[in-house]
Amino acid sequence: MLPYREYLARLGEPRNLVDIALVFLVVYGILKLARGTRAAPMAGGIAAFALLYWLATNQELATLAFVLRIASLYIGVAIIVLFQSEIRQALISFGNKFRLPLARGHKGQFGEGVYDEIILAATSLASTKTGALIVIERGMGLKNVIDGGVKLEAELSYDLLITIFNPATPLHDGAVIIRRHRIAAAACFLPLTLNPRLSKDLGTRHRAAIGITEDTDAVAVVVSEETGLISFVQAGQIRRALDATKLRALVFSAMEAPTSAARREKDKKRAEAESETEEAVTTG
């Protein structure tokens, strides 16, 4: 460690300022991800453990210090086990900032955007109180989930979704996975959330939708079999009692917003190129 005065003198160097700023951003990002999750109280417990160890060492409590020292050897493994879902979600959130934009411009059988097929199917199923669970893959692949279901690789359409979730068909039990504007698989079983703070009104479908969106960056549309209500789930957060308009806004916001800016930028560049061409022709 550098002497205190020398350390303060070096803080003015640009490299050290950048170093401190990066550390601040990392710590801020970790605290922001931990806020509102079970990681916050667990982190408090770890801090209490560290304080107890400091007291044992400072007051020369040899037996307690020895026990805590042995326990600290396994604390790294314990943190990974206890915070595995939070760590996974943090890495997913970080990776999503660098993912490629999703494709856009596909049309459905009714001439609208392909995801309108999902909205139409969800509203139709809700009107008859037919349960449904539709998961839409985004940046993170769902190959393990798809492999556990019945692979279809079929064009996404309203008719096919209605048929799959018909209680008389063998594929209605489980989730449908949408990948790249196609139905990749049906009858897929998803991990259930372990969040103890969820309402007791939420059944298995809703807990499965929350579970898959906690573990991945996918989004899910759920139709309740008991109430006929439509829900949208993203990043473990559920929005319930949605109508077609609200559901469409949420789905398109989650799936196509990143590409809107890219398309506008592309159109802008095309317009600039055409303008330059016209100027060249005029001056020529």
N, C-alpha and C positions, 0 to 999 in steps of 0.2 A: 504493500500500500504506500502511496506517495504521502509525504508530509502534508498536513492540512493546508498550510499556506501555499505550497507549490501546487497542490490540487486546485485551489481556488484561482491561482494565477493562470492555470491552463484552461480554465473554463471558457475564457474568452476566445479560444481558438475555434475557427469554423468547424473543424472536424469533430471537436468535443461537443459543440452545440448541436450538431447533427446527431451525434451519438445519444445525447440526452433526449432530444426530440423523438428519436426512434424508440427509446426505452419507454418514454411517456405514452406514445401511441400503442405500443404492445400492451402495457399495463392497463391503459384505458379500454382497449379492445377486450381484454380478458374480463375486466370488471363489468363491462357492458353485457357480455355474453352470460356472465354468472348471475346478473341481477334478475330476480324473480324466479330463479330455479333452485333446486335443492342443493346446488353447489354452494350457495351463500351460507346457510347455517353449518354445512359441513366444513367449510373453510374456517368458520369461527371456532369449530371444535379443534381443528388442526392448530390454529393460533393459540388456543388455550393449552394444548399439549406442548407447544414450543415454549410458552411462558412458564409452564410447570418445570420443564427441563432446565430452563435458565435459572429458576429459583433453586432447584436442587443442586446445580453446579455452583451457584454463587454462595449458597449457605452450607456447602460441603455435606450434603445429605448423600452419603456414598451409596447406600443401598438403592434409594429411589433413582439416583443418577444412573446407576448401573442398569437397572431395569428399563429406564427410558432410553438409554443408549442402545441397548439390544433391540428394543422395539423400533427405534428410528431406522434401523437397517432395512426394515420391511415397509417403511412408510411410502416409499416410491411405488412399490407394487400395489399397496393399498389404495393410493390415490388413483392409479390407473383403473383398478377394479371399481372403485366407488364412483368415479367420474367418467366412466367410459362413454355413456350416452352424451354427456356434455362435451367431452373432447371430440367425439365424432361429429356432433353438430357444429362445433366451432370450426373444424377442418372443412366441413362441407360449405359453411358460410364463406370461409376464406377462399376456397376453390371456386365457388360460384362467381366471384368477382372477376375471374379470368376465363370463364367459359365462353365458348363461341355463341353468337346469337342463334336463336332457333329459327328454323325456316318458316316462311309465311307465304300466303298467297294460294294455298290449297283450297279447293272448293268442295262443298258437300253436295249431296244429291238434290238439295233444294236450292242450290245456287249460292248460298251464303258461305261464310267461312266454315271450315270443316268442323270446328268445335261447336258450331251451332247444332250439329247433330246430337251432341251430348246434352245440350240445354233442352232441346225438343224431347229427347228420350226421357230425361229426368222429370220434366213437367208432366209428360204423359203417364209415367210410372207413378208419380205422386198422386195423380188424380184417381188412380185405382188402388192406392196404398200397396203398391208392389215394391218390396224392398230391393235396393240396388246399391252397389258400391263400385264406383268407377275411379281408377287411379290413373293419372296422366304423368308419364315420365317426363322429366325435364333434363337438367344437366347431368345428373348422376344416374347411371344405368341401373335397371331393375332385373338384370339377367337371372339372378338367383330366384327371385319371386316368379318370374315367367317360366323358368324351368320346372318349378314345382306345380304349375297349373297345366291346363290343356292348351297347347299352342294352336293358334288359328292363323295368324298372319293374314288377316282379311281386311279389306277396305272398311274404314270406319263409316258406319251408316246408322241412321235412326232405326230402320227396320231390323237390322241385325242386333242392335242393343236391346230392343224391345223383346226380340225372340229369345235372346240369351237369358234375360231376367224373368221370363215367364216361369212361374212356379212348376209348370208341368214338364219343363225341360231339365235334363240332367246337369246342365251347366249353371243353373241359376244360383247355386249355393257357392259363394266365394266372390272374389273381386275380378273385375275386368281391367286389364292393363293396356293403356293406350301408349303406343310408341311411334313416333314420327308419323302421325296422322293415320295410323293403322291399329287395328285391334290385335295386339301381339298374343294375348292369351286370355283365357277365361277360367273360372273356378280356381282362382289363385287364393291361397291362404296367407294372411299377413300377420306380422307380429303385433300383439296387443300392447297398448300403452300401459305403463306401470305408474302413471301419475295418480297419486291417491286423492288429489284435490278435485277430480272430475265429478260432475253431477251423477247421482245414482240413476238418473233417467236415461243416461246414454247406454245403449246396448252394445252388443259385440261388434256390429258393423261400424258404429261410430268410434269405438275404441281401437278397432283395427285401422281405420282411416287415420286417426291421430297417431297411432304407433308407427305407421309407414312414413308419415310426414315428419315425425320426430327423427327417424333414422336416416331419411334421405331428403332431397329437396323436391320430391314429387308433391303434387297437389291431388286432392280427392273430392269427388262429389258423392254425397250419400243421400239416399232416399229412405226415410223411415218406414218400416212395414207397419208399425203400430199407429203412427199419427199422419203419415203421408207428407211430413215436412221435409223440405230439401235443405241440406247443409253443405257448406264448402269448408274444406280443411286445408290449411297451409302452415307449415312450420310448427305443427302441433297445436295451432289455434283454430278453433271451430267457430264458424258463423252459421247460425241456425235460422230456420223459418224464412227462407229466401224465396222471392218470386223469380220469374224467368229473367226479368230485366236486371235485377241485382246479381243473380247467378252469372249471367252473361258478362256483366262488367267485371266480376271477380275472376272468371276463367280467362277472359281475354287480357286482363291486366297482368295476370300471372304468366301467361304463355306468350303473348305477342308484344307486350310493351317494349322489351329490349330491342326488338327489330324495327320498331316504328322510327326511332331516331336514325338507325342505319339506313332505312329506306329514304328518309327525308334527305340525309346527307348524299346518298347516291343520286337522287333526283336533282339536288342542287348542283352537283358536279356535272351531271348530264346537261343541265340548262346552261351552265357556264361554258361547257365545251361547244354547245350549239351556238351560243352567242359569239364566241371567238371565231367559229367557222363563218358565220354570217358577216362579221366584220372583215374577215380576210377576203371574202368574195366581193364585198362592197369596195374595199380599197383596191382590189385587183382589177 
